[in-house]
Amino acid sequence: MKESLLDIICCPLDKHDLELEAIHREDDEVMEGRLICTECGEEYPIEDGIPNLLPPDMREEASA
């Protein structure tokens, strides 16, 4: 995920800004980490450079 994506995405639950916590970067891409809502505190994982912005209940259903 490119950090510039933060300018256009928001928390799907309350539409507030997201903060990036990067764990692993390759060049200018965040490969592993998480996005955290500045308002509700919900966390969205970034895996293999792809942010998962599904709400928590839908994320659990998708992985089952």
N, C-alpha and C positions, 0 to 999 in steps of 0.2 A: 504494500500500500504506500502510495506517495503521501508525504505529509501535507501537501497542498490540498488533498482531498478534505481535510478538516475544515476548509473554507466553505464547503458546500453540503456536508452531512451534519445531521443533528440526531439527538436521541429520539428514537421512534416512539417512545412512551410520552414524553412531555415537550419535545421539540427544542430542548435547551442544547447548549454547546457541549461538545465532547472534548476531553483532554486525552492526550496520547501518552501512554506509558510503553515505551519500546523496550523489548528484551533483546531482540536480535535484528541487526540491520545488514543489508547487503547493498553496497553503493548508496544510492539515494532512496532505497525502498525499505520500509519496515516489514520484516518477514514474520516476526513473532512479537506479540505484545497484547495490549488491550486498550480499549477506549472506555473512558469513564465519564458518565454524565455529571456535569457540574452542579446540577440541581438535585436529581433523585439518587445519584450515586450508583445507578445500575452499571454493570460492567459488560462490555462486548468484546469477545476474543478476536485476535487477529492471528490467523494460522496460515502458513504458506503464502503470506502477503495479501490474504483476503480477509477483510473485516466481516464478521458475522453480526449483522444488525437486526436479527430476528429478536422479538421480545422474548424474555426468559421462558415463558410457558411454551412458545412455539419452538424454541431451540431444543427443549427437552423432548418434545414430540418428534422432531425431525431426526434426532439421534437414536431414537428407540426403534 
